Amino acid sequence: MKHIVVAGATGNLGGKIIDALLVKGVQVTAIVRKQTNTDKISLLKDKGVVFHQADLNNTSELVPILKGAHCVVSALAGLRDTIIDTQKCLLDAAVEAGVKRFIPSDFSIDFTNLVEGQNRNLDLRRN
Ligand SMILES: NC(=O)c1ccc[n+]([C@@H]2O[C@H](COP(=O)([O-])OP(=O)(O)OC[C@H]3O[C@@H](n4cnc5c(N)ncnc54)[C@H](OP(=O)(O)O)[C@@H]3O)[C@@H](O)[C@H]2O)c1
Protein backbone atom coordinates (compact mmCIF):
# COMPACT_ATOMS: atom_id res chain seq x y z
CA MET A 1 0.00 0.00 0.00
CA LYS A 2 1.37 3.46 -0.91
CA HIS A 3 2.07 5.82 1.98
CA ILE A 4 1.61 9.53 1.23
CA VAL A 5 2.28 12.39 3.63
CA VAL A 6 0.16 15.54 3.30
CA ALA A 7 1.13 18.94 4.72
CA GLY A 8 -1.57 21.60 4.89
CA ALA A 9 -3.95 18.75 5.63
CA THR A 10 -6.33 20.93 7.64
CA GLY A 11 -6.89 23.30 4.73
CA ASN A 12 -9.48 23.33 1.97
CA LEU A 13 -7.28 21.79 -0.72
CA GLY A 14 -5.46 19.49 1.74
CA GLY A 15 -8.78 18.03 2.90
CA LYS A 16 -9.83 17.34 -0.68
CA ILE A 17 -6.47 15.71 -1.47
CA ILE A 18 -6.79 13.48 1.60
CA ASP A 19 -10.35 12.45 0.69
CA ALA A 20 -9.23 11.52 -2.82
CA LEU A 21 -6.27 9.49 -1.50
CA LEU A 22 -8.43 7.65 1.05
CA VAL A 23 -10.88 6.65 -1.69
CA LYS A 24 -7.94 5.08 -3.53
CA GLY A 25 -6.95 3.11 -0.42
CA VAL A 26 -3.72 5.03 0.15
CA GLN A 27 -2.23 5.16 3.65
CA VAL A 28 -2.27 8.87 4.52
CA THR A 29 -0.26 10.65 7.20
CA ALA A 30 -0.94 14.32 7.89
CA ILE A 31 1.56 16.80 9.28
CA VAL A 32 -0.17 19.44 11.34
CA ARG A 33 1.43 22.41 13.01
CA LYS A 34 1.46 22.56 16.78
CA GLN A 35 -0.87 25.57 17.01
CA THR A 36 -3.51 24.18 14.64
CA ASN A 37 -7.08 24.51 15.85
CA THR A 38 -8.20 21.32 17.60
CA ASP A 39 -11.54 21.29 15.74
CA LYS A 40 -9.62 20.95 12.46
CA ILE A 41 -7.59 18.08 13.93
CA SER A 42 -10.80 16.35 15.03
CA LEU A 43 -11.94 16.32 11.40
CA LEU A 44 -8.76 14.44 10.46
CA LYS A 45 -9.25 12.00 13.34
CA ASP A 46 -12.84 11.36 12.19
CA LYS A 47 -11.48 10.39 8.78
CA GLY A 48 -9.07 7.96 10.43
CA VAL A 49 -6.00 9.85 9.25
CA VAL A 50 -2.80 9.37 11.23
CA PHE A 51 -1.40 12.79 12.07
CA HIS A 52 1.77 14.20 13.60
CA GLN A 53 2.07 17.65 15.11
CA ALA A 54 5.39 19.23 14.19
CA ASP A 55 7.15 22.51 13.51
CA LEU A 56 7.24 22.59 9.71
CA ASN A 57 10.22 24.96 9.87
CA ASN A 58 12.28 22.35 11.68
CA THR A 59 13.71 19.85 9.21
CA SER A 60 14.97 17.45 11.88
CA GLU A 61 11.46 17.14 13.37
CA LEU A 62 10.07 16.30 9.95
CA VAL A 63 12.56 13.69 8.73
CA PRO A 64 11.36 10.79 10.95
CA ILE A 65 7.74 11.49 9.98
CA LEU A 66 8.56 11.36 6.25
CA LYS A 67 10.75 8.22 6.28
CA GLY A 68 9.28 5.45 4.12
CA ALA A 69 6.77 7.71 2.35
CA HIS A 70 6.13 7.24 -1.37
CA CYS A 71 5.39 10.95 -1.83
CA VAL A 72 5.02 14.19 0.11
CA VAL A 73 2.18 16.48 -1.00
CA SER A 74 2.12 20.06 0.24
CA ALA A 75 -1.09 22.08 0.28
CA LEU A 76 0.33 24.86 2.43
CA ALA A 77 -1.06 28.35 1.90
CA GLY A 78 0.60 31.59 2.85
CA LEU A 79 3.02 34.25 1.79
CA ARG A 80 6.71 33.97 1.02
CA ASP A 81 7.69 32.75 4.52
CA THR A 82 5.38 29.75 4.16
CA ILE A 83 5.43 29.08 0.43
CA ILE A 84 9.19 29.47 0.04
CA ASP A 85 10.78 29.06 3.50
CA THR A 86 8.51 26.49 5.15
CA GLN A 87 8.08 24.45 1.98
CA LYS A 88 11.88 24.46 1.52
CA CYS A 89 12.25 22.92 5.01
CA LEU A 90 9.67 20.30 4.08
CA LEU A 91 11.49 19.60 0.79
CA ASP A 92 14.87 19.35 2.56
CA ALA A 93 13.34 16.92 5.06
CA ALA A 94 11.84 14.84 2.24
CA VAL A 95 15.24 14.62 0.51
CA GLU A 96 16.94 13.69 3.80
CA ALA A 97 14.28 11.05 4.48
CA GLY A 98 14.83 9.53 1.03
CA VAL A 99 11.35 10.36 -0.31
CA LYS A 100 11.52 10.33 -4.11
CA ARG A 101 8.47 12.48 -4.94
CA PHE A 102 7.45 15.91 -3.66
CA ILE A 103 4.47 17.93 -4.88
CA PRO A 104 4.48 21.55 -3.64
CA SER A 105 1.40 23.77 -3.61
CA ASP A 106 1.25 26.18 -6.56
CA PHE A 107 3.66 23.87 -8.32
CA SER A 108 2.81 25.06 -11.81
CA ILE A 109 3.37 28.77 -11.33
CA ASP A 110 6.70 30.57 -11.49
CA PHE A 111 5.48 33.65 -9.64
CA THR A 112 8.86 35.35 -9.99
CA ASN A 113 8.11 35.86 -13.69
CA LEU A 114 4.55 37.17 -13.41
CA VAL A 115 3.94 40.79 -14.32
CA GLU A 116 3.09 42.88 -11.21
CA GLY A 117 -0.68 43.27 -10.93
CA GLN A 118 -1.63 40.01 -12.71
CA ASN A 119 -2.25 38.08 -9.50
CA ARG A 120 -2.57 39.85 -6.14
CA ASN A 121 -1.78 36.79 -4.00
CA LEU A 122 1.34 35.95 -5.97
CA ASP A 123 2.45 39.60 -5.91
CA LEU A 124 2.27 39.41 -2.11
CA ARG A 125 4.44 36.28 -2.08
CA ARG A 126 7.07 37.93 -4.27
CA ASN A 127 7.28 41.16 -2.25
N1 LIG B 1 -8.21 26.03 -2.94
C1 LIG B 1 -7.96 26.06 -4.26
O1 LIG B 1 -8.87 25.97 -5.09
C2 LIG B 1 -6.55 26.16 -4.77
C3 LIG B 1 -6.31 26.05 -6.13
C4 LIG B 1 -5.02 26.12 -6.60
C5 LIG B 1 -3.98 26.30 -5.72
N2 LIG B 1 -4.22 26.42 -4.40
C6 LIG B 1 -3.09 26.61 -3.52
O2 LIG B 1 -3.09 25.52 -2.61
C7 LIG B 1 -2.66 25.99 -1.33
C8 LIG B 1 -3.73 25.63 -0.30
O3 LIG B 1 -4.92 26.39 -0.51
P1 LIG B 1 -6.17 26.25 0.45
O4 LIG B 1 -7.27 26.99 -0.16
O5 LIG B 1 -6.38 24.80 0.80
O6 LIG B 1 -5.64 27.03 1.78
P2 LIG B 1 -6.19 26.94 3.26
O7 LIG B 1 -7.56 26.35 3.34
O8 LIG B 1 -5.96 28.29 3.87
O9 LIG B 1 -5.21 25.89 4.00
C9 LIG B 1 -3.89 26.25 4.28
C10 LIG B 1 -3.19 25.10 4.99
O10 LIG B 1 -1.82 25.47 5.17
C11 LIG B 1 -1.48 25.33 6.54
N3 LIG B 1 -0.45 26.31 6.87
C12 LIG B 1 -0.45 27.63 6.57
N4 LIG B 1 0.71 28.19 6.99
C13 LIG B 1 1.44 27.20 7.55
C14 LIG B 1 2.72 27.15 8.18
N5 LIG B 1 3.50 28.23 8.28
N6 LIG B 1 3.16 25.97 8.65
C15 LIG B 1 2.38 24.87 8.54
N7 LIG B 1 1.15 24.83 7.98
C16 LIG B 1 0.70 26.00 7.49
C17 LIG B 1 -2.78 25.55 7.30
O11 LIG B 1 -2.66 24.98 8.58
P3 LIG B 1 -3.53 25.48 9.85
O12 LIG B 1 -4.80 24.68 9.84
O13 LIG B 1 -2.64 25.15 11.00
O14 LIG B 1 -3.77 26.96 9.69
C18 LIG B 1 -3.76 24.81 6.39
O15 LIG B 1 -3.69 23.43 6.63
C19 LIG B 1 -2.41 27.49 -1.47
O16 LIG B 1 -1.03 27.71 -1.66
C20 LIG B 1 -3.23 27.87 -2.67
O17 LIG B 1 -2.69 29.01 -3.33
C21 LIG B 1 -5.47 26.34 -3.90
PDBQT file of the ligand as one rigid body, heavy atoms in Angstrom, charges set to zero:
ROOT
HETATM    1  N1  LIG A 201      -8.208  26.032  -2.936  1.00  0.00    +0.000 N 
HETATM    2  C1  LIG A 201      -7.961  26.058  -4.256  1.00  0.00    +0.000 C 
HETATM    3  O1  LIG A 201      -8.875  25.975  -5.090  1.00  0.00    +0.000 OA
HETATM    4  C2  LIG A 201      -6.551  26.156  -4.770  1.00  0.00    +0.000 A 
HETATM    5  C3  LIG A 201      -6.313  26.046  -6.125  1.00  0.00    +0.000 A 
HETATM    6  C4  LIG A 201      -5.017  26.116  -6.604  1.00  0.00    +0.000 A 
HETATM    7  C5  LIG A 201      -3.979  26.304  -5.721  1.00  0.00    +0.000 A 
HETATM    8  N2  LIG A 201      -4.216  26.419  -4.405  1.00  0.00    +0.000 N 
HETATM    9  C6  LIG A 201      -3.095  26.615  -3.520  1.00  0.00    +0.000 C 
HETATM   10  O2  LIG A 201      -3.086  25.517  -2.611  1.00  0.00    +0.000 OA
HETATM   11  C7  LIG A 201      -2.663  25.985  -1.335  1.00  0.00    +0.000 C 
HETATM   12  C8  LIG A 201      -3.728  25.634  -0.298  1.00  0.00    +0.000 C 
HETATM   13  O3  LIG A 201      -4.917  26.387  -0.514  1.00  0.00    +0.000 OA
HETATM   14  P1  LIG A 201      -6.167  26.246   0.455  1.00  0.00    +0.000 P 
HETATM   15  O4  LIG A 201      -7.274  26.990  -0.158  1.00  0.00    +0.000 OA
HETATM   16  O5  LIG A 201      -6.377  24.804   0.798  1.00  0.00    +0.000 OA
HETATM   17  O6  LIG A 201      -5.638  27.026   1.779  1.00  0.00    +0.000 OA
HETATM   18  P2  LIG A 201      -6.195  26.940   3.263  1.00  0.00    +0.000 P 
HETATM   19  O7  LIG A 201      -7.555  26.355   3.339  1.00  0.00    +0.000 OA
HETATM   20  O8  LIG A 201      -5.963  28.294   3.867  1.00  0.00    +0.000 OA
HETATM   21  O9  LIG A 201      -5.210  25.888   4.000  1.00  0.00    +0.000 OA
HETATM   22  C9  LIG A 201      -3.893  26.246   4.282  1.00  0.00    +0.000 C 
HETATM   23  C10 LIG A 201      -3.192  25.101   4.995  1.00  0.00    +0.000 C 
HETATM   24  O10 LIG A 201      -1.821  25.470   5.166  1.00  0.00    +0.000 OA
HETATM   25  C11 LIG A 201      -1.478  25.330   6.545  1.00  0.00    +0.000 C 
HETATM   26  N3  LIG A 201      -0.450  26.313   6.868  1.00  0.00    +0.000 N 
HETATM   27  C12 LIG A 201      -0.446  27.631   6.570  1.00  0.00    +0.000 A 
HETATM   28  N4  LIG A 201       0.705  28.193   6.992  1.00  0.00    +0.000 NA
HETATM   29  C13 LIG A 201       1.437  27.198   7.554  1.00  0.00    +0.000 A 
HETATM   30  C14 LIG A 201       2.716  27.145   8.178  1.00  0.00    +0.000 A 
HETATM   31  N5  LIG A 201       3.503  28.230   8.279  1.00  0.00    +0.000 N 
HETATM   32  N6  LIG A 201       3.159  25.974   8.648  1.00  0.00    +0.000 NA
HETATM   33  C15 LIG A 201       2.380  24.866   8.536  1.00  0.00    +0.000 A 
HETATM   34  N7  LIG A 201       1.149  24.830   7.976  1.00  0.00    +0.000 NA
HETATM   35  C16 LIG A 201       0.696  26.000   7.487  1.00  0.00    +0.000 A 
HETATM   36  C17 LIG A 201      -2.782  25.554   7.303  1.00  0.00    +0.000 C 
HETATM   37  O11 LIG A 201      -2.656  24.984   8.584  1.00  0.00    +0.000 OA
HETATM   38  P3  LIG A 201      -3.526  25.484   9.849  1.00  0.00    +0.000 P 
HETATM   39  O12 LIG A 201      -4.800  24.679   9.839  1.00  0.00    +0.000 OA
HETATM   40  O13 LIG A 201      -2.644  25.150  11.005  1.00  0.00    +0.000 OA
HETATM   41  O14 LIG A 201      -3.771  26.956   9.689  1.00  0.00    +0.000 OA
HETATM   42  C18 LIG A 201      -3.760  24.812   6.389  1.00  0.00    +0.000 C 
HETATM   43  O15 LIG A 201      -3.689  23.433   6.625  1.00  0.00    +0.000 OA
HETATM   44  C19 LIG A 201      -2.414  27.492  -1.473  1.00  0.00    +0.000 C 
HETATM   45  O16 LIG A 201      -1.031  27.714  -1.664  1.00  0.00    +0.000 OA
HETATM   46  C20 LIG A 201      -3.228  27.866  -2.673  1.00  0.00    +0.000 C 
HETATM   47  O17 LIG A 201      -2.688  29.007  -3.331  1.00  0.00    +0.000 OA
HETATM   48  C21 LIG A 201      -5.470  26.342  -3.902  1.00  0.00    +0.000 A 
ENDROOT
TORSDOF 0
